[in-house]
């Protein structure tokens, strides 16, 4: 046998064994990771980490019906107890998901406004047909304005002593 071929075959074997160990380790790691991901299933994105710029849930325990005109609410009825939950999520792209006691509504950025009221603070105002819904960001109050009827229903977290 030619000594040149002997050295070449030894070198080739060493190179092959050098590459085979890391390749088998990477292949084994990939297979085990694939098995783990398959076993866990698709968990989906984390709702706290996917860019929501507003995501809160509120409970309202009191309700009051009033009439309104351009000067504000008047002729308000008695305050009575209720139980209503509201959740609002506004994504970073402006899409809003409003849940009113289990009924879901979806709004584009052009279908709602954000504003500030010097009395109650920041709010979202949603528009649908002739109705408007004002939800204050601190969860203290929500108002459903029925413009066709000239009535408004206020929802409160705490008993409103000023009304």
C-alpha positions as a LaTeX table, in Angstrom:
\begin{tabular}{lrrr}
\hline
Residue & $x$ (\AA) & $y$ (\AA) & $z$ (\AA) \\
\hline
Unk1 & 0.00 & 0.00 & 0.00 \\
Unk2 & 1.28 & 3.41 & $-0.85$ \\
Unk3 & 2.25 & 5.44 & 2.26 \\
Unk4 & 0.63 & 8.51 & 0.75 \\
Unk5 & $-2.78$ & 6.82 & 0.71 \\
Unk6 & $-2.32$ & 5.68 & 4.31 \\
Unk7 & $-1.85$ & 9.23 & 5.56 \\
Unk8 & $-4.66$ & 10.53 & 3.42 \\
Unk9 & $-7.10$ & 7.95 & 4.73 \\
Unk10 & $-6.19$ & 8.71 & 8.35 \\
Unk11 & $-6.63$ & 12.42 & 7.78 \\
Unk12 & $-9.93$ & 11.90 & 6.04 \\
Unk13 & $-11.19$ & 9.77 & 8.91 \\
Unk14 & $-10.16$ & 12.36 & 11.48 \\
Unk15 & $-11.93$ & 15.11 & 9.55 \\
Unk16 & $-15.04$ & 12.98 & 9.17 \\
Unk17 & $-15.13$ & 12.14 & 12.88 \\
Unk18 & $-14.53$ & 15.80 & 13.74 \\
Unk19 & $-17.62$ & 16.86 & 11.77 \\
Unk20 & $-19.79$ & 13.92 & 12.75 \\
Unk21 & $-19.78$ & 14.62 & 16.50 \\
Unk22 & $-21.11$ & 18.21 & 16.31 \\
Unk23 & $-23.53$ & 17.26 & 13.54 \\
Unk24 & $-25.04$ & 14.45 & 15.61 \\
Unk25 & $-25.23$ & 16.76 & 18.65 \\
Unk26 & $-27.03$ & 19.46 & 16.66 \\
Unk27 & $-29.33$ & 16.89 & 15.07 \\
Unk28 & $-30.14$ & 15.39 & 18.47 \\
Unk29 & $-30.84$ & 18.82 & 19.95 \\
Unk30 & $-33.09$ & 19.76 & 17.03 \\
Unk31 & $-35.06$ & 16.52 & 17.35 \\
Unk32 & $-35.51$ & 16.92 & 21.11 \\
Unk33 & $-36.61$ & 20.57 & 20.71 \\
Unk34 & $-39.06$ & 19.50 & 18.02 \\
Unk35 & $-40.45$ & 16.84 & 20.34 \\
Unk36 & $-40.83$ & 19.36 & 23.16 \\
Unk37 & $-42.59$ & 21.89 & 20.93 \\
Unk38 & $-44.91$ & 19.23 & 19.58 \\
Unk39 & $-45.74$ & 18.04 & 23.09 \\
Unk40 & $-46.54$ & 21.55 & 24.30 \\
Unk41 & $-48.65$ & 22.45 & 21.27 \\
Unk42 & $-49.09$ & 25.95 & 19.94 \\
Unk43 & $-49.30$ & 28.18 & 22.97 \\
Unk44 & $-49.80$ & 31.33 & 20.89 \\
Unk45 & $-48.48$ & 34.78 & 21.67 \\
Unk46 & $-48.27$ & 36.13 & 25.17 \\
Unk47 & $-51.10$ & 38.70 & 25.53 \\
Unk48 & $-49.00$ & 40.84 & 27.85 \\
Unk49 & $-46.08$ & 40.99 & 25.44 \\
Unk50 & $-47.67$ & 41.48 & 22.05 \\
Unk51 & $-48.02$ & 45.24 & 21.94 \\
Unk52 & $-51.32$ & 46.10 & 23.62 \\
Unk53 & $-51.19$ & 49.75 & 24.58 \\
Unk54 & $-54.30$ & 49.51 & 26.76 \\
Unk55 & $-55.74$ & 46.34 & 28.32 \\
Unk56 & $-58.04$ & 46.59 & 31.35 \\
Unk57 & $-61.17$ & 45.05 & 32.83 \\
Unk58 & $-63.71$ & 46.89 & 34.98 \\
Unk59 & $-66.79$ & 46.08 & 37.01 \\
Unk60 & $-69.68$ & 48.50 & 37.38 \\
Unk61 & $-72.13$ & 48.11 & 40.25 \\
Unk62 & $-74.51$ & 51.08 & 39.89 \\
Unk63 & $-76.55$ & 52.42 & 36.98 \\
Unk64 & $-78.55$ & 55.60 & 36.37 \\
Unk65 & $-80.68$ & 56.64 & 33.38 \\
Unk66 & $-80.92$ & 60.30 & 32.37 \\
Unk67 & $-82.00$ & 62.48 & 29.51 \\
Unk68 & $-79.49$ & 64.81 & 27.89 \\
Unk69 & $-79.23$ & 67.77 & 25.57 \\
Unk70 & $-76.38$ & 70.02 & 24.43 \\
Unk71 & $-75.90$ & 71.25 & 28.01 \\
Unk72 & $-75.48$ & 67.78 & 29.50 \\
Unk73 & $-77.49$ & 65.23 & 31.48 \\
Unk74 & $-80.68$ & 66.16 & 33.34 \\
Unk75 & $-83.88$ & 64.56 & 34.62 \\
Unk76 & $-81.98$ & 61.61 & 36.04 \\
Unk77 & $-83.76$ & 58.65 & 37.59 \\
Unk78 & $-82.89$ & 56.78 & 40.73 \\
Unk79 & $-79.58$ & 54.99 & 41.00 \\
Unk80 & $-79.99$ & 51.24 & 41.24 \\
Unk81 & $-77.64$ & 48.31 & 41.62 \\
Unk82 & $-76.41$ & 46.27 & 38.72 \\
Unk83 & $-73.51$ & 44.01 & 37.94 \\
Unk84 & $-71.72$ & 44.54 & 34.67 \\
Unk85 & $-68.19$ & 43.82 & 33.56 \\
Unk86 & $-66.41$ & 45.61 & 30.77 \\
Unk87 & $-63.03$ & 44.85 & 29.28 \\
Unk88 & $-61.19$ & 46.87 & 26.70 \\
Unk89 & $-58.05$ & 46.02 & 24.78 \\
Unk90 & $-56.48$ & 48.45 & 22.34 \\
Unk91 & $-53.61$ & 47.02 & 20.32 \\
Unk92 & $-50.57$ & 49.00 & 19.25 \\
Unk93 & $-51.98$ & 49.15 & 15.71 \\
Unk94 & $-55.16$ & 50.84 & 16.99 \\
Unk95 & $-57.60$ & 47.94 & 16.77 \\
Unk96 & $-59.93$ & 47.88 & 19.79 \\
Unk97 & $-61.72$ & 44.90 & 21.30 \\
Unk98 & $-64.56$ & 45.94 & 23.64 \\
Unk99 & $-66.38$ & 43.34 & 25.74 \\
Unk100 & $-69.62$ & 44.51 & 27.36 \\
Unk101 & $-70.88$ & 41.84 & 29.72 \\
Unk102 & $-69.94$ & 39.05 & 27.28 \\
Unk103 & $-70.89$ & 40.83 & 24.04 \\
Unk104 & $-67.79$ & 41.56 & 21.94 \\
Unk105 & $-67.39$ & 44.56 & 19.68 \\
Unk106 & $-64.45$ & 45.32 & 17.41 \\
Unk107 & $-63.47$ & 48.82 & 16.35 \\
Unk108 & $-61.02$ & 50.27 & 13.91 \\
Unk109 & $-59.01$ & 53.28 & 14.98 \\
Unk110 & $-61.33$ & 55.54 & 12.95 \\
Unk111 & $-64.38$ & 54.34 & 14.93 \\
Unk112 & $-63.31$ & 55.65 & 18.33 \\
Unk113 & $-61.55$ & 58.60 & 19.92 \\
Unk114 & $-59.38$ & 59.14 & 22.95 \\
Unk115 & $-59.83$ & 62.27 & 24.98 \\
Unk116 & $-59.45$ & 63.97 & 28.31 \\
Unk117 & $-62.14$ & 65.34 & 30.61 \\
Unk118 & $-61.00$ & 67.78 & 33.31 \\
Unk119 & $-63.50$ & 66.27 & 35.75 \\
Unk120 & $-62.95$ & 62.51 & 35.30 \\
Unk121 & $-59.72$ & 62.18 & 33.30 \\
Unk122 & $-58.79$ & 60.22 & 30.18 \\
Unk123 & $-61.41$ & 58.26 & 28.26 \\
Unk124 & $-62.21$ & 56.29 & 25.13 \\
Unk125 & $-65.28$ & 57.26 & 23.12 \\
Unk126 & $-66.71$ & 54.61 & 20.75 \\
Unk127 & $-69.18$ & 55.27 & 17.93 \\
Unk128 & $-71.69$ & 52.81 & 16.53 \\
Unk129 & $-74.65$ & 53.88 & 14.42 \\
Unk130 & $-76.14$ & 56.82 & 16.34 \\
Unk131 & $-74.95$ & 55.60 & 19.76 \\
Unk132 & $-71.77$ & 56.52 & 21.62 \\
Unk133 & $-70.07$ & 54.81 & 24.51 \\
Unk134 & $-67.68$ & 56.71 & 26.75 \\
Unk135 & $-65.42$ & 54.61 & 28.97 \\
Unk136 & $-63.09$ & 56.35 & 31.40 \\
Unk137 & $-59.64$ & 54.75 & 31.56 \\
Unk138 & $-59.61$ & 54.54 & 35.35 \\
Unk139 & $-62.85$ & 52.51 & 35.31 \\
Unk140 & $-64.79$ & 54.92 & 37.49 \\
Unk141 & $-67.59$ & 55.56 & 35.00 \\
Unk142 & $-69.03$ & 54.56 & 31.65 \\
Unk143 & $-71.77$ & 56.36 & 29.71 \\
Unk144 & $-73.92$ & 54.99 & 26.90 \\
Unk145 & $-75.30$ & 57.88 & 24.87 \\
Unk146 & $-78.37$ & 57.01 & 22.79 \\
Unk147 & $-78.48$ & 60.05 & 20.53 \\
Unk148 & $-81.73$ & 59.12 & 18.74 \\
Unk149 & $-83.64$ & 58.98 & 22.05 \\
Unk150 & $-81.78$ & 61.77 & 23.83 \\
Unk151 & $-81.05$ & 59.43 & 26.75 \\
Unk152 & $-77.86$ & 58.42 & 28.49 \\
Unk153 & $-77.20$ & 55.53 & 30.85 \\
Unk154 & $-74.37$ & 56.02 & 33.33 \\
Unk155 & $-72.58$ & 53.04 & 34.85 \\
Unk156 & $-70.55$ & 53.61 & 38.02 \\
Unk157 & $-67.98$ & 51.58 & 39.88 \\
Unk158 & $-68.72$ & 53.29 & 43.18 \\
Unk159 & $-71.95$ & 54.88 & 44.42 \\
Unk160 & $-72.02$ & 58.40 & 42.91 \\
Unk161 & $-72.82$ & 60.86 & 45.67 \\
Unk162 & $-72.74$ & 63.94 & 43.43 \\
Unk163 & $-75.57$ & 62.96 & 41.06 \\
\hline
\end{tabular}
